[in-house]
């Protein structure tokens, strides 16, 4: 089984430096030539109030940053969004304000049906995009296996009204191996090529995470903002409605 090399902390700094100067050319050029797994049909527009007795009325829904065809499904999509990470990071738009501690819940279900409930510490003051990283206590994702996960907001905590039901989304992830030649490229590549390699292989979660982490560290950088809008507006991604939402500091996940 091929393992993706672990990079030292200084690697991210180098990736960020690359993105600032070269991402609009290299990264997006790769996007133009690839269809990400788990993407295809544009998502249907949701209207406010269509999600039942949830926290409160919002203009946008709670949303996993993948295409509608691969998220919010009880059955495995034909091509789940992929990762090469043993414990990937998921990016989610939360439409609510003043979400207090302990209102977020996350659960991972392995291919055998075993649940791994994950405690999510932290809340948010205003709507935004948050990230949930699988903690080290969770077993590494097996290669070529489909995993389902769910993320919910406990509306009774948010609103103080016990009759409010949780707002919940579901998603899928599959860890895939990389061709040995690609692994070699990663091992030998400068940090500036990593995002391009992920995008070129159609590996959604790692492509998104590389850019999102950079944008979170430098949210006003015009080149990063342009690249973020380009990525979310890509024809097989269709997340343009969320490209102006802030990346909000949150959260810590642990089992």
C-alpha angles and dihedrals in degrees: 000000000000115000123205110236117252114238126219120244093258089064093075091055089055091047090052091050089053094048092052092057109024113018099097088060106033103030098042093042087061091049091054091063102045140066111211117232111255095030134099124098114064113250120256117250114255120213125218112269095024094110099070130239096345132145099297141310115296135173093234132035130242099273139190109216097244130089118287091243091065101035135064093028129132092204125060112268116235091250112022117203109268141225137181092207123104089219109019130197122243124207119211134180112225113196097195132096129216094022105174131212118298096017094112120079129184131188131184120201118199124214091268091056097255114147125223108193111202126204113228114202118198141045139218134240098208138016116285150122116292133183131226117197120195106246123237091252090069113088113253114266112261116238118260093007124124117234126189123206137181133206123193142178115220100228093191088064093044097048103022089232112122094204092065112104123219119270105230139180130187131210144175135226134184124193110219134190122240123232109261090244090057091048088053090052090052092049092049100033126102114244088256091072100050100089091045090053093050092047092047090056093048092242101156106185096050093043092052094042094053092054097038093053090051092049092048089056094046107023097168098049106124095210092051091047091051092049092047091053090047092052096047091044094051112129096246094043104047100187096130092127088068101043094100097047115113122248101239126208107252154140151031117199126198137157 
